Amino acid sequence: PHGAQARACGLITLRQRPSTASGTVFLTLEDETGHVNVVIWSRLFEKQRAAILSSRLLAVDGVLETDGDVHHLIAQRVFDFSELAKGLRSKSRDFC
């Protein structure tokens, strides 16, 4: 439900940082069950920039934001688990 604490983990399939978004980064994580859209405010981005920009497999702790059928995970902390995906051939589409 809206406002619930949540954790998501998956491969990063899309990474965006539009110039019109005031430093906000948008990620899409995907696993075998589907995908989740993640919003990373600029303050967290500056704290965890390396993990956000270089990881392939990421876990995100945050708060679920829902509006009808649209759901986003507002990130509070990220964890780079790329080491677990060694040997897996995957690449995100980056628009940073």
C-alpha positions as CSV (number, residue, x, y, z in Angstrom):
1,P,0.0,0.0,0.0
2,H,0.9,3.7,-0.4
3,G,3.5,4.7,2.2
4,A,4.7,1.2,3.1
5,Q,8.4,0.5,3.6
6,A,9.6,-1.8,0.8
7,R,12.7,-3.4,-0.6
8,A,13.3,-4.3,-4.2
9,C,16.3,-6.0,-5.9
10,G,17.0,-6.6,-9.5
11,L,19.1,-5.9,-12.6
12,I,19.1,-2.3,-13.7
13,T,17.5,-2.1,-17.1
14,L,17.1,1.6,-17.4
15,R,18.9,4.6,-15.8
16,Q,17.7,8.2,-16.4
17,R,18.7,11.6,-15.1
18,P,16.7,14.2,-17.1
19,S,18.0,17.7,-17.0
20,T,14.5,18.9,-16.2
21,A,14.2,16.7,-13.1
22,S,16.5,18.8,-10.8
23,G,19.0,16.0,-10.3
24,T,16.5,13.3,-9.7
25,V,17.5,9.8,-11.1
26,F,15.0,7.3,-12.3
27,L,15.8,3.6,-12.4
28,T,14.0,0.5,-13.6
29,L,14.9,-2.7,-11.7
30,E,13.8,-6.0,-13.2
31,D,13.8,-9.6,-11.8
32,E,12.0,-12.8,-12.7
33,T,8.7,-11.4,-11.3
34,G,8.6,-8.1,-13.2
35,H,9.9,-4.6,-12.8
36,V,9.8,-1.7,-10.4
37,N,10.4,2.0,-11.0
38,V,12.7,3.7,-8.5
39,V,13.0,7.4,-7.8
40,I,16.3,8.6,-6.4
41,W,16.2,12.2,-5.1
42,S,19.4,14.2,-5.7
43,R,20.5,14.2,-2.1
44,L,20.7,10.4,-2.0
45,F,22.3,10.4,-5.5
46,E,25.1,12.5,-4.2
47,K,25.7,10.2,-1.2
48,Q,25.6,7.0,-3.2
49,R,26.6,8.2,-6.7
50,A,29.1,5.4,-7.4
51,A,26.7,2.6,-6.6
52,I,23.9,4.2,-8.5
53,L,25.9,4.8,-11.7
54,S,28.0,1.7,-11.8
55,S,26.0,-1.2,-10.4
56,R,24.2,-3.8,-12.5
57,L,22.4,-5.6,-9.7
58,L,20.9,-3.2,-7.1
59,A,18.8,-3.5,-3.9
60,V,16.8,-0.5,-2.9
61,D,15.2,0.2,0.4
62,G,12.5,2.9,0.3
63,V,8.9,3.9,0.6
64,L,6.2,2.8,-1.9
65,E,4.3,5.6,-3.6
66,T,1.1,4.6,-5.4
67,D,-1.4,6.6,-7.5
68,G,-4.0,4.3,-9.0
69,D,-2.1,1.7,-11.0
70,V,1.1,3.7,-11.0
71,H,3.7,2.5,-8.4
72,H,7.1,3.9,-7.6
73,L,9.7,3.1,-4.9
74,I,11.2,6.2,-3.4
75,A,14.7,5.2,-2.5
76,Q,16.1,5.8,0.9
77,R,19.2,3.6,0.5
78,V,20.8,1.5,-2.2
79,F,23.0,-1.6,-2.0
80,D,25.3,-2.7,-4.9
81,F,25.1,-6.5,-5.4
82,S,26.8,-6.5,-8.8
83,E,29.4,-9.0,-7.6
84,L,26.6,-11.6,-7.4
85,A,25.9,-11.1,-11.1
86,K,29.4,-11.7,-12.3
87,G,29.4,-13.5,-15.6
88,L,25.8,-12.5,-16.4
89,R,25.6,-10.6,-19.6
90,S,23.3,-7.6,-19.0
91,K,23.5,-3.9,-19.8
92,S,21.2,-1.1,-18.8
93,R,20.1,1.7,-21.1
94,D,21.6,4.8,-19.5
95,F,20.5,8.3,-20.2
96,C,22.4,10.1,-17.5
